[in-house]
Amino acid sequence: MRNLNSEEIVDICKQYNFWTWAAQKNVELMPVTDSKGVYFWDEGGKRYLDFNSMVMCVNAGHGNEYLKNAICEQVQRLPYAGPHMATQPRAILGELLEKITPDSIHHFLFTLGGAEANENAIKLARAVTGRHKILAGYRSYHGATAGAIALTGDPRRLAWEPNLMGGVVHFNGPYLYRNPFHSEPGKETEDYINHLEEIIQFEGPSTIAGIILETVIGTNGILIPPDGYLHGVREICTHYGIQYIADEVMTGFGRTGKWFAVNHWDVQPDIMTMAKGLTSGYAPLGAVGMSDEIVDFFRSKSYQSGLTYNGHPISLAAAIANIEVLENENLIEASFERGKTLSTALKKLYEKHACIGDTRSLGLLGGIELVKNRETKEPLAPYNASSKEMQFIHSRCMAKGLYVSIHWHIILIIPPLIITDEELLEGLHIIDEILNEVDRMI
Ligand SMILES: Cc1ncc(COP(=O)(O)O)c(C=O)c1O
């Protein structure tokens, strides 16, 4: 491969690539040249503290030597094998995943990412139940492929209406800061479960194949369900014979301080989708974990679906090494511990800044919800839009070397799990300084 300078990289990328989530002429590209630990560097040598784990995926941190070597070894040994071939990485990863996933999950179908995993989850739920509807939450993101975008309960879906996959019905999942039911304290779980039960009655329980839920809502604002909610969903699913699909694409592999977010409430889904932290982004991979019941259904019936790269050995080897890193470096526990630091620091920021309406976190999945006014809770940017204040925050973060994702009026905090308390506080200090300026703007 020939060497290009940063200008050439950007110019040629712009010429030949087609970009997602942006108008082609507006796309801003950052020529990244190096990454290590919780940092990455651009071509000019500027260092960024990565508060978004690139795309919420680099759980094990950047430039991990063990992971890199495992991938290189697999390339040398067997760089590709077909979807019906038994390989060593396929055997070992299956065994590992079975151990770390909830007790209800025993078998795995490998895909290339989260959206493909959710596509297969929809098919499985529909096949085993013989029903067609899927219930999904508003304020959710499940991927950009045809079925997954139909599940998505945020405006990313709207561009593709009305030609979406049919049969998806959305409902309100828990958002305690902006609870539409105005529940009495302690009654939130009951109100949200009653709402779901009502939707099920309206839609007809015998038409519903599955309920898909991000266990903690990710990009749409780090929305943590109240205790009892997921158990309530599980009970409803069991009662009506509906498949409970947990989307753990963002929340899996230690992100929330446990292997999977469902572990916080000890909930047993029928289907669980994973991606991102499964390989810490070192190779593309998704997976659909499923119960015995689903596999039994297909014992003597063909599953009409397939992928050329189902079980790509390089991705599987990356996942195995990644899980070993998470285990050997105690990164699940680290996420739990750093999560306490994050939660305490977020509370302090809330006390200090008038522009903060709410802060939420579980492990190293955190969010700061910004408002113009604490009394009215008016968001600092309207729904599905930005504002001068939010743009200011983003550009100031980037100028100060903090790489952070901002979704409308919410700052997301999703760093690699190897982050130290000092590095975490270093990033939060930058946000603190910027919010001092925002307080004066509102
Ligand atoms: C919760 C959730 N599900 C699914 C997806 C889709 O994953 P992918 O981009 O790998 O297709 C994402 C991606 O951000 C996600 O956050």
The ligand as an SDF file (V2000), in Angstrom:
LIG
                    3D

 16 16  0  0  0  0  0  0  0  0999 V2000
  -28.4330   -0.6410   20.7430 C   0  0  0  0  0  0  0  0  0  0  0  0
  -27.9330   -0.8030   19.3360 C   0  0  0  0  0  0  0  0  0  0  0  0
  -28.4170   -1.7810   18.5780 N   0  0  0  0  0  0  0  0  0  0  0  0
  -27.9960   -1.9880   17.3240 C   0  0  0  0  0  0  0  0  0  0  0  0
  -27.0350   -1.1780   16.7650 C   0  0  0  0  0  0  0  0  0  0  0  0
  -26.5880   -1.4180   15.3520 C   0  0  0  0  0  0  0  0  0  0  0  0
  -25.3080   -1.9500   15.3380 O   0  0  0  0  0  0  0  0  0  0  0  0
  -24.4120   -1.8720   14.0200 P   0  0  0  0  0  0  0  0  0  0  0  0
  -24.0820   -0.4440   13.7960 O   0  0  0  0  0  0  0  0  0  0  0  0
  -23.2250   -2.7400   14.3530 O   0  0  0  0  0  0  0  0  0  0  0  0
  -25.2130   -2.4510   12.9040 O   0  0  0  0  0  0  0  0  0  0  0  0
  -26.4840   -0.1390   17.5230 C   0  0  0  0  0  0  0  0  0  0  0  0
  -25.4530    0.7400   16.9610 C   0  0  0  0  0  0  0  0  0  0  0  0
  -25.1830    1.8160   17.4180 O   0  0  0  0  0  0  0  0  0  0  0  0
  -26.9510    0.0560   18.8340 C   0  0  0  0  0  0  0  0  0  0  0  0
  -26.4770    1.0440   19.6050 O   0  0  0  0  0  0  0  0  0  0  0  0
  1  2  1  0
  2  3  1  0
  2 15  2  0
  3  4  2  0
  4  5  1  0
  5  6  1  0
  5 12  2  0
  6  7  1  0
  7  8  1  0
  8  9  2  0
  8 10  1  0
  8 11  1  0
 12 13  1  0
 12 15  1  0
 13 14  2  0
 15 16  1  0
M  END
$$$$
